[in-house]
Amino acid sequence: MNSQTIKETYDKYIIHTYNRYDVVYDQAEGATVWDTDGKEYIDLAAGIGVNCLGYGNSEWTGAVIKQLNKFQHTSNLFYHEPGAVLARKIVERSGLNKVFFCNSGAEANEVAFKIARKYGNTVADIHKNNIIYLNTSFHGRTITTVTATGSCGNQERFGPLTPGLIQIEANNIEQLKEAVAQYNPCALIMELVQGEGGVTALDQVFVDAAVTLCRNNDILFIDDEVQAGIGRTGRLFAYEYYGFLPDLVSFAKGIGAGLPIGGVLAGPKACDVMVPGDHGSTFGMNPVVCAGGAVVLDTLDEPFLAGVREKAYYLRSQLEAIDEIESTTGLGMMIGINLKTRDFQETAKDLIAAGAIVITAIDKIRLLPPLTITYEEIDKALEVFRKVLG
Ligand SMILES: *Cc1c(COP(=O)(O)O)cnc(C)c1O
């Protein structure tokens, strides 16, 4: 198929839930992508923060293909080594106690909600099952995670929504205190660095207040690190910056490096709440994806993460030196860009047309480059920015 036929086939056969940019992917290497017409792009989006090792990483593809040649799947009624290895690695690096693997970010948050609800209904002293979420949040596309997603603004179309989810304003400590007093929640959920909701890191004082409220009132702190986790911010998990251990941490995007996997890490209060029969996933914990995930964690050691922080600092400071750029937001390689005068959506299209793959979030340009992006690739992308915004 040529690019025109591909696009027409999408329009005819695929339910229209996405407005796509005008690029048909053909091949990729490192952080460089070529479309079906042979045009080159620097990829500053990595899917949506998924391809953290870029494209064609030989250790990752090698591990994936090796496992693919052994066996591609077993049900969770049996054991396999890649699952054991990945579980041990991620639990030991996180400081939490146990993990459950599923296939996506939304599914991971669903697991966290189920654990929190069961904890509130059965383990906590008083029967409680409300969950607090933030107005600028994004937690997924299932009915319950969409209910907990303040940033999309169109939940009601899918009603009736899941009961027991309470919205408060991000960074509003008073509202949080009032909601805790009024609704007696079993959990609260937040992204420490919000992605879809505008690429902003929550205030340290707000997070500190939330952590204290959780400790004092036997509330589980669910930290959604689906986007911010797995090295994206320059630390393995964003909670390392905030200096606490959440009770539940959902993760997905980066750990798969391009293949579908998600999961929830659970600390001491939450790790033994679930028993056989409480939850499951047919595709969850796929051995091929787990084998790749282990390479991701091995690659993301401390020197590598220090390099990510340095590259992020370089990219941000070079972007901020461009006149049209008002400021950058977010943390590490999770970058939001505020423009001074230009429309962000038009600018995203212009940047892509000029050879830099970017995405957007609310009212910003958003960059989530592969963590392995080279300085050479960063400089090429910066040239595109200077050309388009100059
Ligand atoms: C992407 C994302 C999700 C949803 O993940 P899916 O894999 O698309 O279900 C949930 N939370 C956050 C913070 C995300 O960025």
The ligand as an ORCA input file, in Angstrom:
! r2SCAN-3c Opt
* xyz 0 1
  C      -1.315      6.739     29.278
  C      -1.760      6.878     30.677
  C      -2.724      6.015     31.234
  C      -3.472      4.992     30.406
  O      -2.630      4.036     29.877
  P      -3.182      3.070     28.700
  O      -2.049      2.115     28.507
  O      -3.457      3.930     27.515
  O      -4.394      2.424     29.234
  C      -3.001      6.134     32.578
  N      -2.408      7.066     33.337
  C      -1.487      7.915     32.844
  C      -0.829      8.891     33.747
  C      -1.145      7.867     31.496
  O      -0.271      8.733     30.995
*
